[in-house]
């Protein structure tokens, strides 16, 4: 299946939207802007989610603004400036780390996380925590893998 590459304006629009939503969440978590309601968890979770959106939006927005063309994976081509590749690498690490923190808190944090008909909430809580714990381990291992592979790419290019 051949996927169509998004236009630069689509990339800029979606990156801007994600960055603005993330910026609002970061400011709301820091009590610099009013929040629409009380969160069901600690404010550092709202901050981590805000950073996921903010940095993820910047991750796609910056190369779209400074480059004519992105590769299909959303990465800058290898001919791009080293600073742009380093910025994308740092943004990618930060996004994965924030996601891993949120998933880890869901797996290990206090509270009950849902119920379905014909089941007890305790059984679903244990199942949900186990699934999120597996996801947290995968994300933290992925973070380590991304850190090492990105570091090798940057060092090899130097």
Buried (B, 14 or more C-beta within 10 A) or exposed (E): EEEEEBEBEEBBBBBBEBBEBBBBBBBBBEEEEEBEEEBEBEEEBBBBBBBBBBBBBBBBBBBBEEBEEBEEEBBBEEEBEEEBBEBBBEBBBBBBBBBBBBBBBBBEBEEEBEBEEEEEEEEBBEBBBEEBBEBBBEBBEEBEEBBEEBEEBEEEEE
